[in-house]
Amino acid sequence: MNRTAENNALWSYLEEVVDPEIPVLSIVDMGIVRDIQQTGQALTVTITPTYTGCPAMDVIAAAIRMELMAKGFSPVIIKNSISPAWTTDWMTEHGKQKLKAYGIAPPNPKQQVCSDELFAPHEAVQCPHCHSWHTSRISEFGSTACKALYKCAACKEPFDYFKCH
Amino acid sequence: MTQSYTNYILHLADNALILGQRNAEWCGHGPVLEQDIAITNISLDLIGQARSLYQYAAELKGNGATEDSLAFLRTEREFKNCLLAEQPNGDWAQTILRQFFVSTFQFYLYQSLLTHSDSTLAAIAEKSLKEVRYHLRWSSEWVIRLGDGTEESARRMNKAVSELWCYTGEFFVPADYETAAGSDPAGLKDAFYSKVREVFTQASLAVPENVFMHTGGKNGMHTEHLGFILSDLQYMQRAYPGCEW
């Protein structure tokens, strides 16, 4: 990331662009925007997908282009980068708080989990609704590639967990 | 880049696309909702990996090739996926075992590609490997759960082993384009079978011995199943050339 005092305004514009699957999170919060380069009125924005099959990437690229062109920049070129691979560690603390307030448990820090061990105990995840830790995993795969499905034993609510990746 | 190298990238892409398409046939038909979602999530990852590879192959190929033309407008004989990827879903045991074999192979293959001299390929391998780890863990757990489960699940898993084992050998017989690309699949053979043995032991499954191994997919000689897959997959572009939505 190359956010500096000089290009801070450009980054703030992209804070207006949200992930269509999780509309409370901006693409900056998600860690999807990796770099912005400016030459005169021309901008090149480098983004990275969360998962290779993420169907939101085309929509996100179009939304970035619209946002920046509306601010008078042209041309706006979107570059895709896949290495280094996106990780939930790039999600901002601010983003994690917003996610939780929205009802999705934010990812745990990566070093705690992501084991290859079979039948490993499930990660302890805090319920975003009642904050209990008495939760259990229903499925490692949820409504989108980046989420797992949990339920809370205290308030009985099911919830999505943005799984560590 | 040479035609041969493009073929290597297409081979990797075809493996991912064809297995992704097969898994997608489970959409709405999984044994329980959570596993229906799991297998289709894996499908989405595989199709995503295929897209990255097809986009790269299209760039290498030039002449107006696109990821779509490569996926939708090549014929059966031009597809270079391993025979295992195109085998029918069968029951849940057969689907799980097919996924386990492919994920195990992809796991070691992508690890070996992390240091490949082509940085674009190494980047795709790095990204894909993160997803393959999930697939491998999930499918290993299911092989164990079914193999070491009830009499019925064990019977089905043993049947799947007898149906699919004969397609595992093809991974390790290199096509010319693999050797030319500096890939040595034969070198992954020990790691693959040792992982399989480890999981089979936990699953109380016997490892078959002296089985004749089918090959040909890598060079476009497929089983009868691929044509049916492509007729589904390519229908729209064949019926309405250039259609978009």
Interface residues (C-beta under 8 A of the other chain):
Chain A: P49 Y51 T52 G53 C54 P55 S81 I82 S83 P84 A85 C114 D116 L118 F119 I138 S139 E140 F141 G142 S143 A145 L149 H165
Chain B: E34 Q35 I37 A38 N41 I42 L44 D45 L46 I47 G48 Q49 R51 S52 S119 A122 A123 I124 E126 K127 S128 K130 E131 R133 Y134 L136 R137 W138 S140 E141 I144 Q202
